[in-house]
């Protein structure tokens, strides 16, 4: 859905030491988006809003990769607004 280079540019990361972790976060974001929308995307056919949602999620995962919290974690409304038009609704 997004490339390592796109994610690193979004994250403003130059370190190659984080590449494996970022790739894992891309896989996690891709799986989450595909589960949420019901659609499988690749780097070629993903619409810009879907790619933006993936970058938002990767950014959130990267920023909070070691965070633990006793407080409630909230869903990013922008993430949902970007993906809702692409969500396959089942009856």
N, C-alpha and C positions, 0 to 999 in steps of 0.2 A: 504494500500500500504506500509506504514511504521508504526512501532509501536511507542508509546510514548517513550519507553525506547531507541529505535534507534535514535529518534529525539533529546532526551535530551543528549545522548552521543555525537551526532554530534554537538550540540549547547554548550556542556560543561556546562550544567545547572544541579544543584543538588536540587534546590528549588522546593518543591511541590506546592508552591503558584502560579507558572507559568503553572502548568499542564493543566488547563482548556484553557488557551490562546494557548498553544502549540497544544493541541488537535484540537482547532478551525483552527489553521494554517495548520495542517495535512489534515483536511477535505478540506480546501481551495486549498491546493496544489494538493490533489487527484482529486478534481473536475476539476481543471484547466488542469491537465495532461490528464484526461479522455476526456475532451472536445477537447483538442489539438490533441490527437492521435486517438480518436474515439473508443478506447478500454477500457473496464473496467477491472481493475486489483485489486487483493486483496494482502494481505501480503504474501501469499504462492506463487502465480504465477507471480508476477512482476519480470521482468528481472533486473539484477543488474544495468544497465544503467538507467532504469526507476526509480528505488529506489534512485539512486544517484541524478537524476534530482529532485525528490521530496525532498530530503534532502537539496539540494541547494536552492530550493524555500522556504522551511520552514526556513532555515537559513536567507535568505534575508528578509522574512516577520518578523522574530523575531528581527533581527538587526534594521530594520527600522519601527518597529511597531507604533511608535509615530511620525514619520517624516512627515513633510509637506515640499513641495518644490515648488519654483517658476521656477525651471529649468526642462528641459526635463528629463524624466526617461527612461533609455535604457534597452532593453531586454538583459539578460545574454546569450551570444552566446554559452557558454558551455551547458546551459540548453537545448537550441534548438538542438545542435549537439548530445546530448545524446538521445533526443526524436525523431528526424526526421526519423531514421530508423524504428521506430515503428508506425509512423503516417499512418493511413489508408487514402489512397487517393481515392477520389470519382471523377467520371467523370461527 
